[in-house]
């Protein structure tokens, strides 16, 4: 059987006039990382409609992992703003080596967030609008 550990913490809150006033807040720390306090209104679960879409956790995890690096977010945002561009232009917007940018582009392509079409010797990249809409729906289903 699992036991819970509890701890008390003294927190200081500021009054309106800027002076500190000590107040004792009882915070019970349970070993699974949940915190309970006297202000439970912040911790209530949001009301959800009964007609919400089933959450595809696997797809959401893949998409979030693809966006887990700021460089990939910047690449996706740039493509969303400017439509299409060649790889050479992508190397101009990030202060990274072309090989590193290529790795980031590969991650975004594998997640389906961007598409690449070969035109002669260059590849033109664009946002996959359907997959981006799917990401928005998955996040809304949380």
N, C-alpha and C positions, 0 to 999 in steps of 0.2 A: 504494500500500500504506500502510496506517495504522500509525503507530508509537506505542508506548506511552511515556509519561513516567513516571519513578519518582522518589519522594522519600523521604527518611528523616526521621522525627520522633522527638524525645525526649519521652517521656511520664513523668510522675511518678506513682507509686502510693503510697498510704498503707499503712504497716505497721499491725499490730493495735494497737500502743501509741500510734498517732497521729502518729508521726514519719514524715516524708517520706523515701522511699528512691528514688533515681533508678534507673530501669531503662530500658534501651534496647529499644524495640520497633521492629521493622522493619515499616513499613507501605508497601506498594507501591501507589501511586495510578496507576491506569490511566485514560487520557483519557476513557473512557466513564463514569467515575464509580464504578467498582467498587473496593472496598478489600479487600486481602488482608492478613491478619495471622497471627500464630502461633496465635491462638485461632480456628480455623476451625469449631469445634463449634457456635458461635453462627450461622454462616452456612449451615449445611446445609439443603437443601430438605426440607420436611416430607414424611413418607411419605404417599402418597395411595393410596386403594383404587382398583382397576381398574374398579370399577362406579360411578364418580362421574359425576354429571350433566354434560353439556356446558355450558360457561359461555357465556351470551349476553352478550358484552361490551357490546353496544350498549344493551341494557336496563339493565345494571348501571351504565353511565356516565350514563344519563338519570336514574336514581334517585339516584345519588350526587350528581349536579349539583344536583338538587332539594333535597338535604339539605346543601348546601355552605354554607349561611348559618345561624348560630346562631338567628336569629329563626324560620326555618322549622322547625328541629328543635324549638324550644320550642312552636311552634304544633301540630306533629304530636303531640308528647308530651302536650300539654294535651288534645287531642281524643281521644287513645288512653286517657287516664285518665278523662275525663268523658263520653265517648260522643258526644253531639251538642251543638251550641250555635249560637247566632246570631252574626252578624258583630259586633254590638255588644259581646258578651262577649269576643270575641277582641281587640278594641281595649283592653279593660281589663287584659289580661295582659301586654301589651308596651308599653314606653314609647316607642312610635313613632307617627307620624302615621297616621291611618286610611288615607290613600292609599298609604302605604308598606306597611302591613299587607295591604291589598288586593292589591298587587303580589306579595307573598310568598304569599298564598293562591292567586293565579292560577298561580304556578309549581308549587305543590304539586298543584293540580287538573290542570294540563297533564301532570304526571308520573303522574297517576292515584293518588296517595297519599291524597288526600282527595276526597270527593264533596260536592256541594252540591245541595240540593233547594229549589226555590222554593216558599215557602208564603206566599201572598198578596203582601205587599210586602217580605217579609224572606226571606233565604236561610239555611237550616239546614245546617251543615257536620258531617261525620263522617269517620272514618278508613275508607278502603277496605281492609278486612281481607285480601282476596285479594291485592291489590297489595303490601301490607306483608309478607305471607307469602312472596310471590315475591322481594321484596328480601332477606329472611332466607335463602332458599334460594340465591340468587345469591351472597351473601356467603359462605355455607357452602361453595359450590363453588370458591372461590378456592384 
